[in-house]
Amino acid sequence: MSEKIPYKIYLSENELPTSWYNVRADMKNKPAPLLNPATHEPMKFEDLRPVFCDELIKQELDDTTAYIPIPDEIREFYKMYRPAPLVRAYCLEKKLGTPAKIYYKFEGNNTSGSHKLNSAIAQAYYAKKQGLRGVTTETGAGQWGTALSMACSYFDLDCQVYMVKVSYEQKPFRREVIRTYGAKITPSPSDTTEVGRKILAEFPGTGGSLGCAISEAVEAATKQEGYRYVLGSVLNQVLLHQTVIGLETMTAMDKYGIKPDVIIGCAGGGSNLGGLISPFMGRKLRGEADYEFIAVEPSSCPSLTRGKFVYDFCDTGHVCPLAKMYTLGSEFMPSPNHAGGLRYHGMSSILSQLYDDKLMEARSVEQTSVFAAAQEFARVEGILPAPESSHAIRVAIDEALKCKETGEEKTILFGLTGTGYFDMYAYKAFNDGTMSDYIPTDGEIAASLAKTPKI
């Protein structure tokens, strides 16, 4: 090929980011504060201490510091699998016959198979530094649970994982990886917690949701001395840690003089999307450059495209603080489809504010269309993508085909957040033709939204 851009752009260890980027520092409209569910007053440091690690609370509440240094011990761990490659999808471009240039940032180059390890190692580090015995968490598709079990093993911390029941049943090998790294894993909702028993009584036979699993994990943390709860998405601190993705991508693109026109990421709670777009969004907010940002969510759980921007509980059991976000209602029970980690009722407060300020757009896509895109990508690019990542692939292909129609030579960037080798139950359903699409009715969403707090 005559093009000077290589298939894979690798950065050196010396180019690994030394700080995380806090996009809130550049946002004119800051995300609304977390509220105490009883008093509706903003949560202060002391209010959050029973649940979260001290240093993570400071990061959660910091709206002004643009760059937060990455501790050396975390950077050393990152070097085992970072910097991650930025890949030019030459074969996909050829297959589509598009004039568009397509790039993806590949985050699957570690045993957890996804971007989740970027924040898991940070949260485990701060828990260990605080002298805690262990942490509790939830996981949807299992990537976060796997990443946290790896991080806790590295720092010799106990790890307790509540996995959404439908994923626990669909992905037995994912849960075995989590157990291999020493974590205890429980399908949620379970009868091991008060909130779990309450949810089972109200929704008998439910496959669970991330909101359910969060409730159980928080209860487990607060009832054990020396434990704290950690979260794999949604919170400000998590998006902060994930900005290593966007910072590396920006460095690699700047190195070769590449400017993306469109930046696309799948969106569940917001960690990978926020991590990819934040540094680019910072440039946009500061007036240094302009980009089009697209959040892609499943039609079965469309918080941005069909939800409301209101204060809501982050969990189904109503034990967590209230967050202002685009939400479908904390009691919304998504269908047991294969969107896995995207099956969350709400969206990060940061991304919700950016979306409400019309700084990015959102699209929802159906899962059969998502898997068709995943198959097309896998056959030419040689990577079997995770179902979550494939939402971004779907829209990246759609955008590239638009360029084919118009003749525009846009540069498209998307986040390939992980691999799908533990998602073969889903791929089997697609290949067998038994996969179906489910879109919640307006009535179902309205009934759930009617139960959001009146603030």
C-alpha positions as CSV (number, residue, x, y, z in Angstrom):
1,M,0.0,0.0,0.0
2,S,1.2,3.5,-0.8
3,E,-0.3,5.0,2.4
4,K,2.2,5.9,5.1
5,I,-0.1,5.1,8.0
6,P,0.7,1.6,9.3
7,Y,-1.9,-1.0,10.1
8,K,-1.1,-0.7,13.8
9,I,0.2,2.4,15.5
10,Y,2.1,1.5,18.7
11,L,3.4,4.0,21.2
12,S,6.4,3.4,23.3
13,E,6.3,2.9,27.1
14,N,7.7,6.4,27.4
15,E,4.6,7.7,25.6
16,L,2.2,6.1,28.2
17,P,0.2,8.9,29.8
18,T,1.5,10.2,33.1
19,S,-1.8,11.7,34.2
20,W,-5.5,11.0,33.7
21,Y,-7.6,13.8,32.1
22,N,-10.6,15.2,34.0
23,V,-13.0,16.6,31.4
24,R,-15.1,18.2,34.1
25,A,-12.5,20.9,34.5
26,D,-13.2,22.1,31.0
27,M,-17.0,21.7,31.1
28,K,-19.0,25.0,31.3
29,N,-22.0,23.1,32.7
30,K,-20.6,20.8,35.4
31,P,-22.3,17.4,36.1
32,A,-24.9,17.8,38.9
33,P,-23.7,16.6,42.3
34,L,-24.7,13.3,43.8
35,L,-27.5,13.7,46.3
36,N,-28.3,12.0,49.6
37,P,-31.4,10.0,48.9
38,A,-32.9,10.8,52.3
39,T,-32.2,14.6,52.5
40,H,-31.7,15.5,48.8
41,E,-28.6,17.4,49.9
42,P,-25.3,17.1,47.9
43,M,-23.2,14.3,49.1
44,K,-20.0,15.3,50.9
45,F,-16.7,13.4,51.4
46,E,-17.8,12.2,54.8
47,D,-21.1,11.0,53.5
48,L,-19.5,8.7,50.9
49,R,-16.7,7.3,53.1
50,P,-18.8,4.2,54.3
51,V,-19.1,3.1,50.7
52,F,-16.1,4.2,48.7
53,C,-12.3,4.4,49.1
54,D,-11.1,7.8,50.4
55,E,-8.8,8.7,47.4
56,L,-11.5,7.6,44.9
57,I,-14.0,9.9,46.7
58,K,-11.6,12.8,46.2
59,Q,-11.4,12.0,42.4
60,E,-15.2,11.6,42.3
61,L,-15.9,15.1,43.7
62,D,-13.1,17.0,41.8
63,D,-14.6,19.2,39.2
64,T,-11.6,21.6,38.8
65,T,-8.3,19.6,38.4
66,A,-7.7,19.0,34.7
67,Y,-4.9,16.4,35.1
68,I,-4.5,14.0,38.0
69,P,-1.2,12.1,38.2
70,I,-1.2,8.4,37.7
71,P,0.7,6.7,40.6
72,D,3.9,5.0,39.5
73,E,2.7,1.5,40.7
74,I,-0.4,1.8,38.4
75,R,1.7,3.0,35.4
76,E,4.0,0.0,35.9
77,F,1.0,-2.4,35.8
78,Y,-0.3,-0.6,32.7
79,K,2.9,-1.3,31.0
80,M,2.1,-5.1,31.0
81,Y,-0.6,-4.4,28.3
82,R,-0.4,-0.7,27.4
83,P,0.0,1.4,25.3
84,A,-2.8,-0.4,23.4
85,P,-2.6,-0.3,19.6
86,L,-4.5,2.1,17.3
87,V,-5.5,0.1,14.2
88,R,-6.3,1.3,10.7
89,A,-9.1,-1.0,9.4
90,Y,-7.8,-1.2,5.9
91,C,-9.5,-4.6,5.2
92,L,-12.9,-3.3,6.4
93,E,-12.5,-0.2,4.3
94,K,-11.8,-2.3,1.3
95,K,-14.8,-4.7,2.0
96,L,-17.2,-1.7,2.3
97,G,-15.8,0.1,-0.7
98,T,-15.8,3.3,1.2
99,P,-13.6,6.4,0.8
100,A,-13.7,6.8,4.6
101,K,-10.7,6.0,6.7
102,I,-11.6,3.8,9.7
103,Y,-9.5,3.5,12.9
104,Y,-10.2,1.6,16.1
105,K,-8.5,1.7,19.5
106,F,-8.2,-2.0,20.6
107,E,-8.6,-2.5,24.3
108,G,-8.8,-6.4,24.3
109,N,-5.1,-7.1,24.7
110,N,-5.2,-8.4,28.2
111,T,-6.7,-11.4,30.0
112,S,-9.8,-9.6,31.1
113,G,-10.4,-9.0,27.4
114,S,-11.5,-5.4,27.7
115,H,-10.8,-1.8,28.8
116,K,-12.1,-2.5,32.3
117,L,-8.6,-3.3,33.7
118,N,-7.6,0.4,33.3
119,S,-9.9,1.4,36.2
120,A,-9.8,-1.9,38.1
121,I,-6.1,-1.7,38.9
122,A,-6.5,1.9,40.0
123,Q,-9.4,1.2,42.4
124,A,-7.6,-1.9,43.8
125,Y,-4.5,0.1,44.3
126,Y,-6.3,2.8,46.3
127,A,-8.1,0.2,48.4
128,K,-4.8,-1.5,49.2
129,K,-3.2,1.8,50.0
130,Q,-6.0,2.6,52.5
131,G,-5.4,-0.7,54.2
132,L,-8.7,-2.4,53.4
133,R,-9.3,-6.1,53.5
134,G,-11.3,-6.3,50.3
135,V,-13.9,-4.9,47.9
136,T,-17.3,-5.8,46.5
137,T,-18.7,-5.0,43.1
138,E,-21.2,-6.0,40.4
139,T,-20.6,-7.1,36.9
140,G,-22.9,-7.4,33.8
141,A,-21.3,-9.3,31.0
142,G,-18.4,-10.2,33.2
143,Q,-15.5,-8.1,31.9
144,W,-15.5,-5.8,34.9
145,G,-15.7,-8.7,37.3
146,T,-12.8,-10.4,35.5
147,A,-10.7,-7.2,35.5
148,L,-11.3,-6.5,39.2
149,S,-10.5,-10.1,40.2
150,M,-7.2,-9.7,38.4
151,A,-6.4,-6.4,40.0
152,C,-7.3,-7.7,43.5
153,S,-5.2,-10.8,43.0
154,Y,-2.3,-8.5,42.1
155,F,-2.7,-6.6,45.4
156,D,-3.8,-9.6,47.5
157,L,-7.2,-8.2,48.2
158,D,-10.4,-10.2,48.8
159,C,-12.9,-9.7,45.9
160,Q,-16.6,-10.4,46.0
161,V,-18.5,-10.1,42.7
162,Y,-22.3,-10.0,42.1
163,M,-22.9,-11.0,38.5
164,V,-26.2,-10.3,36.7
165,K,-27.9,-13.7,36.8
166,V,-28.7,-14.0,33.0
167,S,-25.0,-13.3,32.2
168,Y,-23.9,-15.7,35.0
169,E,-26.0,-18.4,33.3
170,Q,-25.0,-17.5,29.7
171,K,-21.3,-17.2,30.3
172,P,-20.0,-20.0,32.5
173,F,-16.4,-19.7,31.3
174,R,-16.3,-16.0,32.1
175,R,-17.3,-16.7,35.7
176,E,-14.6,-19.5,35.8
177,V,-11.9,-16.9,34.9
178,I,-13.2,-14.7,37.7
179,R,-13.0,-17.7,40.1
180,T,-9.5,-18.6,38.8
181,Y,-8.3,-15.2,40.0
182,G,-9.6,-15.9,43.4
183,A,-12.8,-13.9,43.5
184,K,-16.1,-15.1,45.0
185,I,-18.9,-14.8,42.5
186,T,-22.7,-14.8,43.2
187,P,-25.5,-14.6,40.6
188,S,-27.7,-11.6,41.2
189,P,-30.3,-11.1,42.5
190,S,-29.5,-13.6,45.2
191,D,-30.9,-14.6,48.6
192,T,-27.6,-13.7,50.3
193,T,-28.6,-10.0,50.9
194,E,-31.7,-8.3,52.2
195,V,-32.0,-6.2,49.0
196,G,-31.6,-9.3,46.9
197,R,-34.4,-11.1,48.7
198,K,-36.6,-8.1,48.3
199,I,-36.0,-7.9,44.6
200,L,-36.6,-11.6,44.1
201,A,-39.9,-11.3,45.9
202,E,-41.0,-8.3,43.7
203,F,-39.6,-9.8,40.5
204,P,-39.8,-13.6,40.8
205,G,-37.8,-15.4,38.1
206,T,-36.0,-12.2,37.0
207,G,-32.7,-12.5,35.1
208,G,-31.5,-9.5,37.1
209,S,-29.9,-6.2,36.0
210,L,-26.9,-4.1,36.8
211,G,-29.0,-2.0,39.1
212,C,-29.9,-5.2,41.1
213,A,-26.3,-6.3,41.4
214,I,-25.1,-2.8,42.4
215,S,-27.6,-2.9,45.3
216,E,-26.3,-6.2,46.6
217,A,-22.7,-5.3,46.2
218,V,-23.2,-2.0,48.2
219,E,-25.0,-3.8,51.0
220,A,-22.3,-6.5,51.2
221,A,-19.6,-3.8,51.4
222,T,-21.3,-1.8,54.1
223,K,-22.0,-4.8,56.3
224,Q,-18.4,-6.1,56.3
225,E,-15.6,-4.3,58.3
226,G,-12.7,-3.3,56.1
227,Y,-14.5,-3.5,52.8
228,R,-15.6,-0.9,50.3
229,Y,-17.7,-0.9,47.1
230,V,-16.1,-0.3,43.7
231,L,-17.8,0.3,40.4
232,G,-16.8,-0.4,36.8
233,S,-18.7,2.4,35.1
234,V,-21.0,5.4,35.5
235,L,-19.0,7.2,38.2
236,N,-16.8,10.2,37.5
237,Q,-13.7,8.5,38.9
238,V,-14.1,5.5,36.5
239,L,-14.4,7.7,33.4
240,L,-11.3,9.5,34.7
241,H,-9.2,6.3,34.8
242,Q,-10.4,5.3,31.4
243,T,-9.1,8.4,29.8
244,V,-5.8,6.6,29.2
245,I,-7.7,5.2,26.2
246,G,-8.4,8.7,24.7
247,L,-5.0,10.1,25.7
248,E,-3.1,7.3,24.0
249,T,-5.4,7.6,20.9
250,M,-4.8,11.3,20.7
251,T,-1.0,11.0,21.0
252,A,-1.0,8.3,18.3
253,M,-3.2,10.3,15.9
254,D,-1.2,13.5,16.5
255,K,2.0,11.6,15.8
256,Y,0.8,10.8,12.3
257,G,-1.2,14.0,11.6
258,I,-4.6,12.3,11.7
259,K,-7.7,14.2,12.8
260,P,-10.8,12.1,13.3
261,D,-14.1,13.6,12.0
262,V,-16.4,11.2,13.8
263,I,-15.6,9.4,17.2
264,I,-17.9,6.5,18.1
265,G,-18.3,4.4,21.2
266,C,-20.7,2.0,22.7
267,A,-22.6,3.3,25.7
268,G,-24.0,1.5,28.7
269,G,-22.9,3.3,31.9
270,G,-20.3,5.3,30.0
271,S,-16.9,4.2,31.0
272,N,-15.3,3.3,27.7
273,L,-17.1,6.0,25.7
274,G,-16.1,8.7,28.2
275,G,-12.6,7.3,28.3
276,L,-12.2,7.5,24.5
277,I,-13.8,10.9,23.9
278,S,-12.8,12.9,26.9
279,P,-9.5,14.3,25.7
280,F,-11.0,15.1,22.3
281,M,-14.0,16.6,24.0
282,G,-11.6,18.8,26.0
283,R,-10.2,20.2,22.8
284,K,-13.7,20.9,21.6
285,L,-14.7,22.5,24.8
286,R,-11.6,24.7,24.7
287,G,-12.3,25.7,21.1
288,E,-9.1,24.0,19.8
289,A,-10.8,21.5,17.4
290,D,-14.2,20.2,16.5
291,Y,-15.4,16.6,16.3
292,E,-18.7,14.7,15.9
293,F,-19.3,12.3,18.9
294,I,-21.7,9.4,18.7
295,A,-22.8,7.3,21.6
296,V,-24.3,3.9,20.6
297,E,-26.7,2.1,22.9
298,P,-28.9,-1.0,22.6
299,S,-32.5,-0.5,21.5
300,S,-33.5,-2.8,24.4
301,C,-32.0,-0.4,27.0
302,P,-32.0,3.1,25.4
303,S,-31.3,5.5,28.3
304,L,-30.0,8.4,26.2
305,T,-32.4,8.1,23.3
306,R,-35.6,7.4,25.2
307,G,-34.8,8.2,28.8
308,K,-35.2,11.4,30.8
309,F,-32.5,13.7,32.3
310,V,-33.6,13.6,35.9
311,Y,-32.3,12.6,39.3
312,D,-32.6,8.9,39.9
313,F,-31.2,6.1,42.0
314,C,-28.1,4.4,40.6
315,D,-29.4,1.0,41.7
316,T,-32.6,-1.0,41.8
317,G,-32.6,-1.4,45.6
318,H,-32.4,2.3,46.3
319,V,-29.4,2.1,48.6
320,C,-27.1,4.3,46.5
321,P,-27.0,8.1,46.1
322,L,-29.1,9.9,43.6
323,A,-27.4,11.0,40.3
324,K,-28.7,13.3,37.7
325,M,-28.5,11.4,34.5
326,Y,-30.4,10.2,31.5
327,T,-32.3,7.3,32.9
328,L,-35.1,4.8,32.1
329,G,-35.9,4.5,35.8
330,S,-34.0,2.5,38.4
331,E,-36.6,-0.3,38.4
332,F,-36.4,-0.7,34.6
333,M,-35.7,-4.4,33.9
334,P,-34.0,-4.8,30.5
335,S,-34.7,-7.8,28.4
336,P,-32.2,-10.7,28.9
337,N,-30.4,-10.0,25.6
338,H,-26.8,-10.1,24.7
339,A,-25.9,-6.4,25.2
340,G,-24.3,-7.6,28.5
341,G,-22.5,-4.7,30.0
342,L,-24.7,-2.1,28.2
343,R,-27.8,-3.3,30.1
344,Y,-27.9,-0.4,32.7
345,H,-30.8,1.9,33.3
346,G,-28.9,5.1,33.4
347,M,-25.9,6.9,31.9
348,S,-22.9,8.6,33.4
349,S,-23.7,12.1,34.8
350,I,-20.7,13.5,32.7
351,L,-21.9,12.1,29.5
352,S,-25.6,12.9,30.3
353,Q,-24.6,16.6,30.7
354,L,-22.6,16.6,27.5
355,Y,-25.4,15.0,25.6
356,D,-28.0,17.4,27.1
357,D,-25.7,20.3,26.1
358,K,-25.8,18.9,22.5
359,L,-22.1,18.3,22.4
360,M,-22.6,14.7,21.3
361,E,-25.4,12.6,19.7
362,A,-26.8,9.2,20.5
363,R,-28.2,6.3,18.5
364,S,-29.8,3.1,19.5
365,V,-29.4,-0.1,17.5
366,E,-31.0,-3.6,17.5
367,Q,-29.0,-6.6,18.5
368,T,-29.4,-8.6,15.3
369,S,-28.0,-5.7,13.3
370,V,-25.2,-5.4,15.9
371,F,-24.2,-9.0,15.4
372,A,-24.4,-8.7,11.7
373,A,-21.8,-5.9,11.9
374,A,-19.7,-8.0,14.4
375,Q,-19.6,-10.9,11.9
376,E,-18.7,-8.6,9.0
377,F,-15.9,-7.1,11.1
378,A,-14.6,-10.4,12.4
379,R,-14.3,-11.9,8.9
380,V,-12.1,-9.2,7.6
381,E,-10.3,-7.7,10.6
382,G,-9.4,-11.0,12.4
383,I,-10.8,-10.1,15.8
384,L,-14.0,-11.5,17.3
385,P,-15.5,-8.4,19.0
386,A,-17.5,-8.3,22.2
387,P,-21.2,-7.7,21.8
388,E,-20.8,-4.3,23.5
389,S,-18.0,-3.2,21.2
390,S,-20.1,-4.3,18.2
391,H,-22.6,-1.5,18.8
392,A,-19.9,0.9,17.9
393,I,-18.9,-1.2,14.9
394,R,-22.4,-1.1,13.7
395,V,-22.5,2.7,13.6
396,A,-19.0,2.9,12.3
397,I,-20.0,0.8,9.3
398,D,-23.1,2.8,8.8
399,E,-21.1,6.1,8.8
400,A,-18.6,4.6,6.3
401,L,-21.4,3.5,4.0
402,K,-22.8,7.0,4.1
403,C,-19.4,8.2,2.9
404,K,-19.6,5.7,0.1
405,E,-22.9,7.3,-1.0
406,T,-21.7,10.9,-0.7
407,G,-18.1,10.4,-1.7
408,E,-16.9,12.1,1.6
409,E,-13.5,11.1,2.8
410,K,-14.2,11.2,6.5
411,T,-11.9,9.8,9.2
412,I,-13.9,7.6,11.5
413,L,-12.6,6.5,14.9
414,F,-14.3,4.0,17.2
415,G,-13.5,2.1,20.4
416,L,-13.1,-1.7,20.1
417,T,-13.5,-2.2,23.9
418,G,-12.9,-5.9,24.1
419,T,-13.1,-9.4,22.6
420,G,-16.1,-11.7,22.4
421,Y,-14.5,-15.1,23.0
422,F,-16.6,-15.6,26.1
423,D,-19.8,-14.6,24.3
424,M,-20.2,-17.6,22.1
425,Y,-23.7,-18.3,23.4
426,A,-24.7,-15.0,21.8
427,Y,-22.9,-15.7,18.6
428,K,-24.5,-19.2,18.5
429,A,-27.9,-17.6,18.8
430,F,-27.1,-15.3,15.9
431,N,-25.7,-18.0,13.7
432,D,-28.6,-20.3,14.4
433,G,-31.1,-17.6,13.6
434,T,-32.7,-17.8,17.0
435,M,-31.6,-14.3,18.1
436,S,-34.5,-11.8,18.3
437,D,-34.8,-8.1,18.9
438,Y,-36.7,-6.6,21.8
439,I,-37.6,-2.9,22.0
440,P,-39.4,-1.8,25.2
441,T,-42.7,-0.1,24.7
442,D,-43.4,3.6,25.6
443,G,-45.7,2.3,28.3
444,E,-43.0,0.1,29.9
445,I,-40.5,3.0,30.0
446,A,-43.2,5.5,31.2
447,A,-44.2,3.1,34.1
448,S,-40.5,2.9,35.2
449,L,-39.9,6.6,34.9
450,A,-43.0,7.4,36.9
451,K,-41.2,5.9,39.9
452,T,-38.2,8.3,39.7
453,P,-37.7,10.6,42.8
454,K,-39.6,13.9,42.6
455,I,-36.8,16.4,42.9
